[in-house]
Amino acid sequence: MLIKTLIDEADKRGLRKVSLEVRQSNVNAHEAYRFAGFVDRIVKKDYYTDSPAEDAIEMVYSINANKRKERMTNG
């Protein structure tokens, strides 16, 4: 999965968080990111300026917090 590869690479580089924006209307992508461990942070009003303008949801993945969850789940 591309998202897992991105997160693994960010972890290798010492980053603590990964963030992204998703169109508010893109329900499938939003749910996929949530399933991957991303959480909603803020709504960016009129972030996408094509017609019609649309809000974006900024989502954040906390590498350290999610790794702790994985260790607790996997023993």
TABEL-V685724 format. One record per run of one state. SS is the DSSP state (h for helix, s for strand, l for the rest). FROM is the first residue (numbers start at 0). TO is the last residue. If there is no record, write none. Layout:
BEGIN
ss/from/to
SS/FROM/TO
SS/FROM/TO
END
This chain:
BEGIN
ss/from/to
l/0/0
h/1/11
l/12/15
s/16/22
l/23/25
h/26/34
l/35/37
s/38/47
l/48/52
s/53/61
h/62/73
l/74/74
END
